[in-house]
Amino acid sequence: FTFVRRFIEFGLTFADTPLPDVPETESIYRHLQHGEEQMLAKLQNRAFINTWGFNPNTEEDIVYSLKLQSGNPSNIIVAVKDNQMIGYCCTALHAGKGISSVGQTSLIHMLGVDPEHRGKGIGKMLLFKGLRYLKGKGAVSVTLTADSVNTAACNLYRSFGFTTISIRPWYEKMLA
C-alpha cells in the first residue's frame, strides 16, 4: 500500500460556536424537491469532476442515497440561479453522542458548487443554511470531512469555527 493523501475530520459544537453572519447572494436557497434527483446528480458531477477519486453519480445513485435517509429530500439544501441548480449541501442527523458528548449529532455529508459559480459566496451561504437547518432540527454538534489538499474547503470550514478532530491517512494498492 502507498500513502496517497490525508482527510481531515472537522467538528463544531453549536453551544461553543455562534454561526457567523453571511451576506446573502443572488441565488435562491431551498430544499431539494422530489423529481430533482437528475439535476442534483449532474450538479455533483460538475462540482467534483476534477477531484481525486471522482466517480460520476447517476439519478439512481441520488434516489438510493435519499432512501437511505428515509427518502427525505429536505436534508439537501440547494442553491438555484436562473432556474439552474448551482450548489448543494447534503446534511444528516444522527441520534446519540457526538463531539459534544450529549444530544443529537449531525453531519454535513457533501457540499458542492458548480465550478462556474465558485468564488461568489454560494458555498459559504450553503454551509450557513445547512448548519442553521441542522441546529433547527435539534443538532448540538456537526462533523464533516474534507480532503486536506482542498484548501478552499478547509479554510471555509475553519472560518465557521470548525476545528480538527482527526486526520486520516488514505492508502491505496494497485491490483495487477
ChimeraX commands (.cxc) that place a marker at each C-alpha (Angstrom):
marker #1 position 0.00,0.00,0.00 radius 0.5
marker #1 position 1.14,3.51,-0.79 radius 0.5
marker #1 position 0.17,6.69,1.06 radius 0.5
marker #1 position -2.00,8.87,-1.20 radius 0.5
marker #1 position -3.39,11.77,0.86 radius 0.5
marker #1 position -4.94,12.90,4.13 radius 0.5
marker #1 position -8.54,13.57,5.01 radius 0.5
marker #1 position -9.41,15.96,7.83 radius 0.5
marker #1 position -12.42,15.35,10.03 radius 0.5
marker #1 position -13.73,18.66,11.34 radius 0.5
marker #1 position -16.17,19.24,14.18 radius 0.5
marker #1 position -18.24,22.10,15.52 radius 0.5
marker #1 position -20.40,22.32,18.65 radius 0.5
marker #1 position -23.22,24.85,18.33 radius 0.5
marker #1 position -23.10,25.84,22.01 radius 0.5
marker #1 position -19.42,26.79,21.69 radius 0.5
marker #1 position -19.52,28.41,18.26 radius 0.5
marker #1 position -22.02,31.03,17.10 radius 0.5
marker #1 position -22.79,30.96,13.39 radius 0.5
marker #1 position -21.13,33.84,11.55 radius 0.5
marker #1 position -23.04,36.50,9.65 radius 0.5
marker #1 position -23.04,35.59,5.97 radius 0.5
marker #1 position -24.05,38.07,3.28 radius 0.5
marker #1 position -26.91,36.95,1.03 radius 0.5
marker #1 position -26.11,36.10,-2.57 radius 0.5
marker #1 position -28.29,36.43,-5.66 radius 0.5
marker #1 position -29.20,32.75,-5.54 radius 0.5
marker #1 position -32.34,31.21,-4.12 radius 0.5
marker #1 position -31.73,28.66,-1.35 radius 0.5
marker #1 position -34.30,25.94,-0.74 radius 0.5
marker #1 position -34.65,22.24,-0.01 radius 0.5
marker #1 position -34.34,19.65,-2.76 radius 0.5
marker #1 position -37.67,18.50,-4.13 radius 0.5
marker #1 position -38.73,15.05,-5.31 radius 0.5
marker #1 position -38.11,14.82,-9.06 radius 0.5
marker #1 position -34.87,16.86,-8.95 radius 0.5
marker #1 position -32.56,13.88,-8.45 radius 0.5
marker #1 position -31.20,14.00,-12.01 radius 0.5
marker #1 position -30.38,17.72,-11.69 radius 0.5
marker #1 position -28.56,17.03,-8.43 radius 0.5
marker #1 position -26.57,14.17,-9.98 radius 0.5
marker #1 position -25.46,16.43,-12.84 radius 0.5
marker #1 position -24.50,19.18,-10.38 radius 0.5
marker #1 position -22.47,16.75,-8.25 radius 0.5
marker #1 position -20.64,15.56,-11.33 radius 0.5
marker #1 position -19.81,19.14,-12.41 radius 0.5
marker #1 position -18.74,20.10,-8.89 radius 0.5
marker #1 position -16.36,17.18,-8.35 radius 0.5
marker #1 position -15.22,16.12,-11.84 radius 0.5
marker #1 position -11.59,17.22,-11.36 radius 0.5
marker #1 position -11.15,15.91,-7.83 radius 0.5
marker #1 position -9.22,12.88,-6.68 radius 0.5
marker #1 position -11.34,9.75,-6.50 radius 0.5
marker #1 position -14.15,11.26,-8.61 radius 0.5
marker #1 position -16.81,8.73,-9.51 radius 0.5
marker #1 position -19.75,10.02,-11.59 radius 0.5
marker #1 position -23.18,9.89,-9.96 radius 0.5
marker #1 position -26.43,8.92,-11.62 radius 0.5
marker #1 position -30.02,9.77,-10.84 radius 0.5
marker #1 position -30.38,6.25,-9.44 radius 0.5
marker #1 position -27.46,6.92,-7.06 radius 0.5
marker #1 position -29.22,10.00,-5.71 radius 0.5
marker #1 position -32.55,8.19,-5.35 radius 0.5
marker #1 position -30.80,5.37,-3.45 radius 0.5
marker #1 position -28.98,7.85,-1.21 radius 0.5
marker #1 position -32.27,9.57,-0.39 radius 0.5
marker #1 position -33.83,6.21,0.51 radius 0.5
marker #1 position -31.01,5.68,2.99 radius 0.5
marker #1 position -32.09,8.99,4.57 radius 0.5
marker #1 position -35.74,7.89,4.82 radius 0.5
marker #1 position -36.44,9.43,1.42 radius 0.5
marker #1 position -36.21,12.93,2.88 radius 0.5
marker #1 position -35.04,15.42,0.23 radius 0.5
marker #1 position -35.33,18.28,2.74 radius 0.5
marker #1 position -31.96,17.20,4.16 radius 0.5
marker #1 position -30.41,18.61,0.98 radius 0.5
marker #1 position -30.29,22.36,0.55 radius 0.5
marker #1 position -29.78,23.63,-2.99 radius 0.5
marker #1 position -28.79,26.96,-4.47 radius 0.5
marker #1 position -30.68,27.91,-7.62 radius 0.5
marker #1 position -29.99,30.76,-10.01 radius 0.5
marker #1 position -31.84,31.38,-13.27 radius 0.5
marker #1 position -33.71,28.07,-12.82 radius 0.5
marker #1 position -30.39,26.17,-12.69 radius 0.5
marker #1 position -29.16,24.23,-9.65 radius 0.5
marker #1 position -25.68,25.64,-8.92 radius 0.5
marker #1 position -24.81,24.31,-5.47 radius 0.5
marker #1 position -25.93,21.96,-2.72 radius 0.5
marker #1 position -25.34,21.00,0.91 radius 0.5
marker #1 position -26.28,17.46,1.94 radius 0.5
marker #1 position -26.96,17.08,5.68 radius 0.5
marker #1 position -27.82,14.19,8.01 radius 0.5
marker #1 position -28.91,13.87,11.64 radius 0.5
marker #1 position -27.66,11.09,13.92 radius 0.5
marker #1 position -29.09,10.28,17.33 radius 0.5
marker #1 position -26.60,9.62,20.06 radius 0.5
marker #1 position -23.35,11.01,21.31 radius 0.5
marker #1 position -21.03,13.14,19.23 radius 0.5
marker #1 position -18.23,15.62,19.76 radius 0.5
marker #1 position -20.37,17.45,22.33 radius 0.5
marker #1 position -20.86,14.13,24.23 radius 0.5
marker #1 position -24.64,14.65,24.59 radius 0.5
marker #1 position -27.62,15.16,22.33 radius 0.5
marker #1 position -28.24,14.95,18.62 radius 0.5
marker #1 position -25.20,14.88,16.36 radius 0.5
marker #1 position -25.21,15.73,12.70 radius 0.5
marker #1 position -23.15,15.55,9.56 radius 0.5
marker #1 position -22.51,17.67,6.50 radius 0.5
marker #1 position -22.16,14.80,4.06 radius 0.5
marker #1 position -21.31,16.85,0.97 radius 0.5
marker #1 position -21.13,20.45,-0.10 radius 0.5
marker #1 position -20.53,21.33,-3.73 radius 0.5
marker #1 position -20.74,24.34,-6.01 radius 0.5
marker #1 position -20.74,24.35,-9.80 radius 0.5
marker #1 position -17.24,25.48,-10.90 radius 0.5
marker #1 position -18.73,28.34,-12.94 radius 0.5
marker #1 position -20.26,29.81,-9.76 radius 0.5
marker #1 position -17.40,29.45,-7.29 radius 0.5
marker #1 position -15.91,32.43,-5.50 radius 0.5
marker #1 position -19.29,34.17,-5.16 radius 0.5
marker #1 position -20.16,33.18,-1.59 radius 0.5
marker #1 position -22.51,30.36,-2.60 radius 0.5
marker #1 position -20.59,27.65,-0.71 radius 0.5
marker #1 position -20.44,29.87,2.36 radius 0.5
marker #1 position -24.18,30.51,2.24 radius 0.5
marker #1 position -24.95,26.82,1.66 radius 0.5
marker #1 position -22.82,25.88,4.67 radius 0.5
marker #1 position -24.59,28.53,6.75 radius 0.5
marker #1 position -28.04,27.32,5.63 radius 0.5
marker #1 position -27.06,23.68,6.25 radius 0.5
marker #1 position -25.80,24.44,9.75 radius 0.5
marker #1 position -28.87,26.52,10.57 radius 0.5
marker #1 position -31.11,23.70,9.30 radius 0.5
marker #1 position -29.31,21.10,11.45 radius 0.5
marker #1 position -29.37,23.33,14.52 radius 0.5
marker #1 position -33.10,23.89,13.98 radius 0.5
marker #1 position -33.60,20.11,13.90 radius 0.5
marker #1 position -32.03,19.81,17.35 radius 0.5
marker #1 position -28.43,19.03,16.47 radius 0.5
marker #1 position -25.90,20.09,19.08 radius 0.5
marker #1 position -22.84,19.28,17.00 radius 0.5
marker #1 position -21.82,18.67,13.41 radius 0.5
marker #1 position -18.94,16.90,11.74 radius 0.5
marker #1 position -17.66,16.82,8.18 radius 0.5
marker #1 position -14.65,15.51,6.31 radius 0.5
marker #1 position -12.52,17.29,3.72 radius 0.5
marker #1 position -9.58,16.32,1.56 radius 0.5
marker #1 position -6.58,18.13,3.04 radius 0.5
marker #1 position -5.49,19.35,-0.42 radius 0.5
marker #1 position -8.82,21.16,-0.84 radius 0.5
marker #1 position -7.58,24.27,0.95 radius 0.5
marker #1 position -10.58,26.38,-0.10 radius 0.5
marker #1 position -12.96,23.96,1.64 radius 0.5
marker #1 position -10.73,23.58,4.71 radius 0.5
marker #1 position -10.43,27.37,5.04 radius 0.5
marker #1 position -14.21,27.77,4.68 radius 0.5
marker #1 position -14.88,25.26,7.46 radius 0.5
marker #1 position -12.30,26.84,9.76 radius 0.5
marker #1 position -13.84,30.29,9.12 radius 0.5
marker #1 position -17.09,28.93,10.58 radius 0.5
marker #1 position -15.32,27.72,13.73 radius 0.5
marker #1 position -14.81,24.08,12.80 radius 0.5
marker #1 position -11.78,22.51,14.48 radius 0.5
marker #1 position -9.78,19.45,13.52 radius 0.5
marker #1 position -10.96,16.27,15.25 radius 0.5
marker #1 position -8.71,13.84,13.42 radius 0.5
marker #1 position -6.55,13.43,10.35 radius 0.5
marker #1 position -6.92,10.17,8.50 radius 0.5
marker #1 position -4.33,8.92,6.02 radius 0.5
marker #1 position -5.55,7.26,2.83 radius 0.5
marker #1 position -3.56,4.43,1.30 radius 0.5
marker #1 position -4.07,2.51,-1.91 radius 0.5
marker #1 position -2.66,-0.52,-3.64 radius 0.5
marker #1 position -2.88,-1.08,-7.36 radius 0.5
marker #1 position -4.04,-4.58,-8.20 radius 0.5
marker #1 position -2.48,-6.31,-11.18 radius 0.5
marker link #1:1,2 radius 0.2
marker link #1:2,3 radius 0.2
marker link #1:3,4 radius 0.2
marker link #1:4,5 radius 0.2
marker link #1:5,6 radius 0.2
marker link #1:6,7 radius 0.2
marker link #1:7,8 radius 0.2
marker link #1:8,9 radius 0.2
marker link #1:9,10 radius 0.2
marker link #1:10,11 radius 0.2
marker link #1:11,12 radius 0.2
marker link #1:12,13 radius 0.2
marker link #1:13,14 radius 0.2
marker link #1:14,15 radius 0.2
marker link #1:15,16 radius 0.2
marker link #1:16,17 radius 0.2
marker link #1:17,18 radius 0.2
marker link #1:18,19 radius 0.2
marker link #1:19,20 radius 0.2
marker link #1:20,21 radius 0.2
marker link #1:21,22 radius 0.2
marker link #1:22,23 radius 0.2
marker link #1:23,24 radius 0.2
marker link #1:24,25 radius 0.2
marker link #1:25,26 radius 0.2
marker link #1:26,27 radius 0.2
marker link #1:27,28 radius 0.2
marker link #1:28,29 radius 0.2
marker link #1:29,30 radius 0.2
marker link #1:30,31 radius 0.2
marker link #1:31,32 radius 0.2
marker link #1:32,33 radius 0.2
marker link #1:33,34 radius 0.2
marker link #1:34,35 radius 0.2
marker link #1:35,36 radius 0.2
marker link #1:36,37 radius 0.2
marker link #1:37,38 radius 0.2
marker link #1:38,39 radius 0.2
marker link #1:39,40 radius 0.2
marker link #1:40,41 radius 0.2
marker link #1:41,42 radius 0.2
marker link #1:42,43 radius 0.2
marker link #1:43,44 radius 0.2
marker link #1:44,45 radius 0.2
marker link #1:45,46 radius 0.2
marker link #1:46,47 radius 0.2
marker link #1:47,48 radius 0.2
marker link #1:48,49 radius 0.2
marker link #1:49,50 radius 0.2
marker link #1:50,51 radius 0.2
marker link #1:51,52 radius 0.2
marker link #1:52,53 radius 0.2
marker link #1:53,54 radius 0.2
marker link #1:54,55 radius 0.2
marker link #1:55,56 radius 0.2
marker link #1:56,57 radius 0.2
marker link #1:57,58 radius 0.2
marker link #1:58,59 radius 0.2
marker link #1:59,60 radius 0.2
marker link #1:60,61 radius 0.2
marker link #1:61,62 radius 0.2
marker link #1:62,63 radius 0.2
marker link #1:63,64 radius 0.2
marker link #1:64,65 radius 0.2
marker link #1:65,66 radius 0.2
marker link #1:66,67 radius 0.2
marker link #1:67,68 radius 0.2
marker link #1:68,69 radius 0.2
marker link #1:69,70 radius 0.2
marker link #1:70,71 radius 0.2
marker link #1:71,72 radius 0.2
marker link #1:72,73 radius 0.2
marker link #1:73,74 radius 0.2
marker link #1:74,75 radius 0.2
marker link #1:75,76 radius 0.2
marker link #1:76,77 radius 0.2
marker link #1:77,78 radius 0.2
marker link #1:78,79 radius 0.2
marker link #1:79,80 radius 0.2
marker link #1:80,81 radius 0.2
marker link #1:81,82 radius 0.2
marker link #1:82,83 radius 0.2
marker link #1:83,84 radius 0.2
marker link #1:84,85 radius 0.2
marker link #1:85,86 radius 0.2
marker link #1:86,87 radius 0.2
marker link #1:87,88 radius 0.2
marker link #1:88,89 radius 0.2
marker link #1:89,90 radius 0.2
marker link #1:90,91 radius 0.2
marker link #1:91,92 radius 0.2
marker link #1:92,93 radius 0.2
marker link #1:93,94 radius 0.2
marker link #1:94,95 radius 0.2
marker link #1:95,96 radius 0.2
marker link #1:96,97 radius 0.2
marker link #1:97,98 radius 0.2
marker link #1:98,99 radius 0.2
marker link #1:99,100 radius 0.2
marker link #1:100,101 radius 0.2
marker link #1:101,102 radius 0.2
marker link #1:102,103 radius 0.2
marker link #1:103,104 radius 0.2
marker link #1:104,105 radius 0.2
marker link #1:105,106 radius 0.2
marker link #1:106,107 radius 0.2
marker link #1:107,108 radius 0.2
marker link #1:108,109 radius 0.2
marker link #1:109,110 radius 0.2
marker link #1:110,111 radius 0.2
marker link #1:111,112 radius 0.2
marker link #1:112,113 radius 0.2
marker link #1:113,114 radius 0.2
marker link #1:114,115 radius 0.2
marker link #1:115,116 radius 0.2
marker link #1:116,117 radius 0.2
marker link #1:117,118 radius 0.2
marker link #1:118,119 radius 0.2
marker link #1:119,120 radius 0.2
marker link #1:120,121 radius 0.2
marker link #1:121,122 radius 0.2
marker link #1:122,123 radius 0.2
marker link #1:123,124 radius 0.2
marker link #1:124,125 radius 0.2
marker link #1:125,126 radius 0.2
marker link #1:126,127 radius 0.2
marker link #1:127,128 radius 0.2
marker link #1:128,129 radius 0.2
marker link #1:129,130 radius 0.2
marker link #1:130,131 radius 0.2
marker link #1:131,132 radius 0.2
marker link #1:132,133 radius 0.2
marker link #1:133,134 radius 0.2
marker link #1:134,135 radius 0.2
marker link #1:135,136 radius 0.2
marker link #1:136,137 radius 0.2
marker link #1:137,138 radius 0.2
marker link #1:138,139 radius 0.2
marker link #1:139,140 radius 0.2
marker link #1:140,141 radius 0.2
marker link #1:141,142 radius 0.2
marker link #1:142,143 radius 0.2
marker link #1:143,144 radius 0.2
marker link #1:144,145 radius 0.2
marker link #1:145,146 radius 0.2
marker link #1:146,147 radius 0.2
marker link #1:147,148 radius 0.2
marker link #1:148,149 radius 0.2
marker link #1:149,150 radius 0.2
marker link #1:150,151 radius 0.2
marker link #1:151,152 radius 0.2
marker link #1:152,153 radius 0.2
marker link #1:153,154 radius 0.2
marker link #1:154,155 radius 0.2
marker link #1:155,156 radius 0.2
marker link #1:156,157 radius 0.2
marker link #1:157,158 radius 0.2
marker link #1:158,159 radius 0.2
marker link #1:159,160 radius 0.2
marker link #1:160,161 radius 0.2
marker link #1:161,162 radius 0.2
marker link #1:162,163 radius 0.2
marker link #1:163,164 radius 0.2
marker link #1:164,165 radius 0.2
marker link #1:165,166 radius 0.2
marker link #1:166,167 radius 0.2
marker link #1:167,168 radius 0.2
marker link #1:168,169 radius 0.2
marker link #1:169,170 radius 0.2
marker link #1:170,171 radius 0.2
marker link #1:171,172 radius 0.2
marker link #1:172,173 radius 0.2
marker link #1:173,174 radius 0.2
marker link #1:174,175 radius 0.2
marker link #1:175,176 radius 0.2
view
